Structure formats: C-alpha cells, structure tokens
Amino acid sequence: MPLTDREIDLIKSVVVCRKLRRRQYFLYEGEVSKYSAFIIKGAMRQYSVNDKGMEHTVGLFLETSWAGNRESFMTGAPSLYFVDAWEDTEALLISRTDYLNLWMSIPAIVEMSRKLTDEYSFALQKRLHSFITLSSEERYFNLEKTYPEFLQRFPQHIIATYLGISRETLSRIRSHTLKPMEHYGTFPNYVGGSHAA
C-alpha cells in the first residue's frame, strides 16, 4: 500500500536511528520491550538462557528485518528473551506508543502490522513442525538452503542453539558431504532475516 508524502513525513518524525555495538543488549529478559528495531546494517539475535546457563536462540535477524520481541512490544508483557547485536548494528527504532499512533492514522501501517502478525504465527508453526518432524541433519540443510547468509554471519555455537543441537553435532554434520533433500520445508522470514518485530 503506497504512502503519501504526509504519511512519510509522519513516520520520519517518530523513528530514530541508533547504533548498537557488537554484543550490546537491545532488550533484557524481564524487561518490557519499548522499541522495535528495523535493521539497516548489522545482525541481531533473540535468545533465552536456562537455569544451567545454556542459551537457546529463537531468532536471527539481518538487514531489512524487524528485530525484537514482538509479543512484549505489542502487549506490554515482560520479555522472555534477550535481544542483542551480534555485529555492530545500525537500526531505526520506533516506540510502542508511536507505532500505535501510526497504526491509528496510516492504513499502510495497519496492513503491515497484519502481515507481520501473520508471518509471526506462520513462522512459529513451521519452526515447531521442523523440530518435531526433521532430523538434526535435515534442519541444518534446510537452514543452509533457505538462509545461507546465517552460516556466514553467525558463529557455529549460535547456529547450533538456533537448530536445537549441540555444537559437536553441528560440527559432525558440517564435516560430512551430505546433500539436502529437495522436499524439506523452509523456515519463514521471521525465523531469521525476520520481518516480524
């Protein structure tokens, strides 16, 4: 849906550009997400830490993606996840209040929000399905086929936690010259290179 000049000016008036250093936190677990970030340059991740100190990555985000905890941002509930910058990152931030104000006044924002919600829901279903039905090797090759840039931008230990496997298992998979099967499903945009906030 096209934007009018007035709508573009209104959006520009409420977004702010922010730089995050590598490993700098954008959101802590237990905090309410006050901002959503649209990545201009860099890479971010969303993850939780269990009581044994093990990380579980639930989202990887690169340029032109929305990063953050969408549930916390939209509902005001405390975040279950940490969100940090894995590379030096530049992002456009918008506050929840400004986002909701734009939602009330710009039809294109309503449409974008609906699509983001749909993508978020579909992504969760597809990712859950992959964890239930695919082997470790299949999940890796699925990621390699769908988002090869993740394997270039994020280290092995993060990729392993994203796939729900150990670093040793990932090393074993990468050391073999197996080919991905053509019928594997693909991860949706949200689950890395996400368009969901």
Secondary structure in CASP SS format (residue, H / E / C, confidence):
PFRMAT SS
TARGET T0000
AUTHOR 0000-0000-0000
METHOD secondary structure of the structure
MODEL  1
M C 1.00
P C 1.00
L C 1.00
T C 1.00
D H 1.00
R H 1.00
E H 1.00
I H 1.00
D H 1.00
L H 1.00
I H 1.00
K H 1.00
S H 1.00
V H 1.00
V C 1.00
V E 1.00
C E 1.00
R E 1.00
K E 1.00
L E 1.00
R C 1.00
R C 1.00
R C 1.00
Q C 1.00
Y E 1.00
F E 1.00
L E 1.00
Y C 1.00
E C 1.00
G C 1.00
E C 1.00
V E 1.00
S C 1.00
K C 1.00
Y E 1.00
S E 1.00
A E 1.00
F E 1.00
I E 1.00
I E 1.00
K E 1.00
G C 1.00
A C 1.00
M E 1.00
R E 1.00
Q E 1.00
Y E 1.00
S E 1.00
V E 1.00
N C 1.00
D C 1.00
K C 1.00
G C 1.00
M C 1.00
E E 1.00
H E 1.00
T E 1.00
V E 1.00
G E 1.00
L E 1.00
F E 1.00
L C 1.00
E C 1.00
T C 1.00
S C 1.00
W E 1.00
A E 1.00
G C 1.00
N C 1.00
R H 1.00
E H 1.00
S H 1.00
F H 1.00
M H 1.00
T H 1.00
G C 1.00
A C 1.00
P E 1.00
S C 1.00
L C 1.00
Y C 1.00
F E 1.00
V E 1.00
D E 1.00
A E 1.00
W C 1.00
E C 1.00
D C 1.00
T E 1.00
E E 1.00
A E 1.00
L E 1.00
L E 1.00
I E 1.00
S E 1.00
R H 1.00
T H 1.00
D H 1.00
Y H 1.00
L H 1.00
N H 1.00
L H 1.00
W H 1.00
M H 1.00
S H 1.00
I C 1.00
P H 1.00
A H 1.00
I H 1.00
V H 1.00
E H 1.00
M H 1.00
S H 1.00
R H 1.00
K H 1.00
L H 1.00
T H 1.00
D H 1.00
E H 1.00
Y H 1.00
S H 1.00
F H 1.00
A H 1.00
L H 1.00
Q H 1.00
K H 1.00
R H 1.00
L H 1.00
H H 1.00
S H 1.00
F H 1.00
I H 1.00
T H 1.00
L C 1.00
S C 1.00
S H 1.00
E H 1.00
E H 1.00
R H 1.00
Y H 1.00
F H 1.00
N H 1.00
L H 1.00
E H 1.00
K H 1.00
T H 1.00
Y C 1.00
P H 1.00
E H 1.00
F H 1.00
L H 1.00
Q H 1.00
R H 1.00
F C 1.00
P C 1.00
Q H 1.00
H H 1.00
I H 1.00
I H 1.00
A H 1.00
T H 1.00
Y H 1.00
L H 1.00
G C 1.00
I C 1.00
S C 1.00
R H 1.00
E H 1.00
T H 1.00
L H 1.00
S H 1.00
R H 1.00
I H 1.00
R H 1.00
S H 1.00
H C 1.00
T C 1.00
L C 1.00
K C 1.00
P C 1.00
M C 1.00
E C 1.00
H C 1.00
Y C 1.00
G C 1.00
T C 1.00
F C 1.00
P C 1.00
N H 1.00
Y H 1.00
V H 1.00
G C 1.00
G C 1.00
S C 1.00
H C 1.00
A C 1.00
A C 1.00
END
